[in-house]
Amino acid sequence: MTSENMIRVAIELSVSSWLVATRLPGAEKSRMHRIEAGDTTALLALVADLQSRASTKLGQTMDVACCFEAGRDGFWLHRLLTAHGVIAYVLEPTSILVNRRARRAKTDRLDAEGMLCVLAAWQAGDRQVCSMVRVPTPEEEDAKRPHREREHLVQEKQRIENRMEALLCTQGIRGRPSLRSWERDIAKLCTGDGRPVPALMQAELNRLRRRLMLILELIRELEVERAAAQAATVDETMTQKITALQCIRGIGANFSTVLVREVLYRSFANRRQLASYVGIAPMPYQSGGIDRDRSISRAGNPRARTTLIQLAWLWLRYQPGSALATWFRERVGTLQGRTRRIAIVAMARRLLIALWRYVETGVMPDGVELRAAAESVA
């Protein structure tokens, strides 16, 4: 069935209600329907009513194409619509082309109508009008939970540690007591002017210590569960990629898991697609006689991008004899500051491509040192 003979539906999602814009084949105007947020029964009933009316009018069964923007609702609605025979699309909101001539009015109605136009253009073959999100399977989405939860726990750990050090700094104390000998160390502390640590501050520090101990325990528990899950699925393709990356010295369990679960679980046609997905591809700028590369796009996966930059710095330490580390030293030399930071991003891009080729084809990056068999995986 051609895209002209298709019912189009766009849903503007919000916390309290959903605004559903619909357009039947041949209709010049769209109609708006407001339903309660999460009321899938009403949504499916609306879709069925549209199909019934269109079939009666045109004398044939009509397909329905539906779209909505990626956001806090995740992908469950896409899976529900697909299961009921609706062709569903998830739009990347920041990729939609808009008129930049002047200030634009912003209402739910205008957004829904705009999505209808974007959907029609996409189905007509215009792939520049927006980008569609590749919806992961429930298994792929659930596999990302452990390392993302660990990331939030590490951030909470850092926040608590910073709070403890800030409180002690207000009393002229540099550094915090060890968690292993907390009671003894806290009793010996004196303020910068020679007084004991105030009682109420000691109480607050003790509560922060208990929270920190809980966070550390949760991180250890999560890492044990992750290792057990990986050991139980040895034959799974993603697990094999994670294990292969951990064979390289300097890549531990967390780095390998993030790279595979966030990036390398997908299929990429070439290295440009790979770098673009992570957001570390340089943005070209060409106008008249000007032809240069600007900074990276940062349009991809921020979690994977941060992990890659961290891994690139560690690569210089643990893989000093590799071709990538040699390239970095020859390019940067003894320069510091901004030049070094720019070069490490370029190296991170090269490193990502090398690791992608390694897990897909088995070709080891040049000069890489493998992890010793007896060495523990960090």
Residue pairs with C-beta under 8 A, 6 or more apart in sequence:
1 62
1 63
3 65
3 120
3 123
3 124
4 25
5 25
5 58
5 60
5 62
6 25
6 62
6 63
6 64
6 65
6 87
6 123
7 22
7 23
7 24
7 25
7 47
7 50
7 51
7 54
7 62
7 63
7 64
7 65
8 22
8 23
8 64
8 65
8 66
8 67
8 116
8 119
8 120
9 20
9 21
9 22
9 47
9 50
9 64
9 65
9 66
9 67
9 86
10 20
10 21
10 66
10 67
10 68
10 112
10 113
10 115
10 116
10 119
11 18
11 19
11 20
11 21
11 43
11 66
11 67
11 68
11 77
11 112
12 18
12 19
12 20
12 21
12 68
12 69
12 108
12 111
12 112
12 115
13 37
13 68
13 69
13 71
13 73
13 77
14 37
14 108
15 37
16 36
16 37
17 34
17 35
17 36
17 37
18 34
18 35
18 36
18 37
18 39
18 43
19 32
19 33
19 34
19 108
19 109
19 112
20 32
20 33
20 34
20 35
20 43
20 46
20 112
21 30
21 31
21 32
21 33
21 109
21 112
21 113
21 115
21 116
22 30
22 31
22 32
22 33
22 46
22 50
23 29
23 30
23 31
23 116
24 50
24 53
24 54
24 57
25 54
25 58
25 62
30 112
30 113
30 116
32 109
32 112
33 46
35 42
35 43
35 46
36 42
40 77
40 80
44 84
47 64
47 66
47 84
47 86
50 62
50 64
51 61
51 62
51 64
54 62
55 61
55 62
63 87
64 85
64 86
64 87
65 86
65 87
65 88
65 89
65 119
65 123
66 81
66 86
66 87
66 88
66 89
67 88
67 89
67 90
67 91
67 115
67 118
67 119
68 77
68 78
68 90
68 91
68 115
69 90
69 91
69 92
69 93
69 115
70 90
70 91
70 92
70 93
70 133
71 93
74 141
75 90
75 135
75 136
75 141
77 88
78 88
78 90
78 135
79 135
79 138
81 88
82 88
89 119
89 122
89 132
90 132
90 133
90 135
91 115
91 118
91 130
91 131
91 132
91 133
92 130
92 131
92 132
92 133
94 299
95 130
95 131
96 114
96 118
96 129
96 130
97 128
97 129
97 130
98 104
118 129
118 130
121 129
122 129
122 130
122 132
134 266
136 265
140 261
140 265
143 238
143 261
143 265
144 261
144 262
146 222
146 225
146 226
146 229
146 257
147 226
147 254
147 257
147 258
147 261
147 262
148 303
149 222
150 219
150 222
150 223
150 226
150 254
151 303
153 215
153 218
153 219
153 222
154 219
156 215
157 212
157 215
157 216
157 219
160 208
160 211
160 212
160 215
161 176
161 212
163 208
164 176
164 205
164 208
164 209
164 212
165 175
165 176
167 201
167 204
167 205
167 208
168 174
168 175
168 176
168 189
168 205
171 191
171 192
171 197
171 198
171 201
172 191
172 192
172 193
173 189
173 190
173 191
173 192
173 197
177 185
177 186
177 189
178 185
179 209
179 212
179 213
182 209
186 197
186 202
186 205
186 206
189 196
189 197
190 196
190 197
191 197
197 205
223 253
226 253
226 257
227 253
230 239
230 242
230 243
233 239
234 240
234 243
238 260
238 261
238 265
241 256
241 260
241 264
241 359
242 253
242 256
242 257
242 260
243 256
244 358
244 359
245 251
245 255
245 256
245 259
245 260
245 355
245 358
245 359
246 252
246 253
246 256
246 371
246 377
247 370
247 371
248 319
248 368
248 369
248 370
248 371
249 318
249 319
249 368
249 369
249 370
249 371
249 372
249 375
250 311
250 314
250 315
250 317
250 318
250 319
251 311
252 377
252 378
253 377
253 378
254 378
255 307
255 310
255 311
258 303
258 304
258 307
259 304
259 307
259 308
259 311
259 352
259 355
260 359
262 301
262 303
262 304
262 307
263 274
263 277
263 278
263 301
263 304
263 352
263 356
264 355
264 356
264 359
266 277
268 274
268 277
268 356
271 353
271 356
272 281
274 352
274 353
274 356
275 281
275 349
275 352
275 353
276 297
276 299
276 300
277 300
277 301
278 300
278 301
278 304
278 305
278 308
278 352
279 296
279 297
279 298
279 299
279 300
279 301
279 302
279 305
280 296
280 297
280 300
280 305
280 308
280 345
280 348
280 349
280 352
281 296
281 297
281 349
282 293
282 294
282 295
282 296
282 297
283 293
283 294
283 295
283 296
283 297
284 291
284 292
284 293
284 294
285 291
285 292
285 293
285 294
286 292
296 345
298 305
308 348
308 351
308 352
309 344
309 345
309 348
311 348
311 351
312 344
312 345
312 347
312 348
312 351
313 344
315 322
315 324
315 325
315 347
315 351
316 325
316 328
318 369
319 325
319 367
319 368
319 369
321 367
321 369
322 365
322 366
322 367
322 368
322 369
323 365
323 366
323 367
324 347
324 350
324 351
324 354
324 365
324 366
324 367
325 367
326 367
327 347
327 350
328 343
328 344
328 347
331 343
331 346
332 339
332 340
332 343
351 365
354 365
355 365
357 363
357 365
358 364
358 365
371 377
